[in-house]
Amino acid sequence: MAKTIQSIRGVHDVLPEQSIHWQYVESIFRDLMSDYGYKEIRMPILESTDLFIRSIGEVTDIVEKEMYTFTDRNGSKLTLRPEGTAGCVRAGIQHGLLYNQQQRLWYCGPMFRRERPQKGRYRQFHQFGVETFGMAGPDIDAELIALTARLWERLNLKEITLELNSIGNTTSRENYKESLVEYFNQHRELLDEDSQRRLTSNPMRILDSKNPSMQEMIGQAPNILDYLDEESSAHFEQLKALLDAMQIHYVINPRLVRGLDYYSNTVFEWTTTQLGSQGTVCGGGRYDKLVEHLGSRETPACGFGLGIERLLGLLEAQDVQPPQKAPHFYFIMRGEKAQIAGMQLTESLRDTVDGVKIICNCGGGSFKAQMKRADKSHAAYALILADTEVDSAHISIKPLQSRDEQKLIPQAELKEYIESLNLV
């Protein structure tokens, strides 16, 4: 026997019993986006490698170590998207959606990074993304944060902390980087290899290091909030005032810089202590220079990304269960005439009773076997049709979730009887 083929390490199947949880989260997210007036955009999974080098940053871990990149037959370098913002900006520029316009966009789909697989961190993972364009003030920053806070509320999730920071504009960051480099050079012997390399290329990324031996030293590094220019400081203060007015609690974290080079001013993360080391559930912020950097006119922008697998892990940790969507009926058919008449009757019911959910028994089986399938389906009722009932134009209805009596009614009255049950 040939050896069976397994899924790739870090890439997972979503099985039927798991998909109900995915559908639950996706439906709540879609409804929330509609409530706030956001429109869906769908971008390709494959993009030019240069898009991510120019947007994410050449000296980030994603570009240096994690991207799935290959050369196409014509010599083009292509990459499986590691995140969604760059592709969304590329699509906006290409199709004329951004200049002198306001856009509120969202997307959902798989992303790819070659990381060491562990719980909450996979090589193929799925992400909700939200991107906004054309709004420069802190009001849109606040709206995005309020939107995510409402998402936790609709999902009945607790104990998620909002961490907030501002990394200022380009001038603020350049001044801050000079102080950081000076500070880290004074403690160079404590820096690991990655941090020493970043000292000359991107010193702010050292603040994001998870190396436990460096945390005390990083904790005493200069505070970026002390280096904000007047405009960036005013933006941050207004954002905090808006969040206070909406009663959204936050914690200021001056070490929060996010992992991508395109951020500016506001950055935020929603974190939890219930997922071990993978505690960031959602993260985002402003990226006002990215549109210009990718070849269009300067356009203010703000957004966030939300990992679906981590969100599902948090739902599991807090034992939040989606509502069950069991079928209303399981149709048991006994005999050849019953099979023909039953499937015809089922399609007629689907035509005339809006929203009715019926599973037809297929593949034959004894009455006992069909009843077992009906019980396993968690349907509210079994519809039972035998050849003799076809001849008499009747049908039996048996409650499966209560001890009520089974009833035999004329088929002509079935639609009216189903509607009287108020199942739909």
Disulfide bonds with the S-S distance in Angstrom:
none
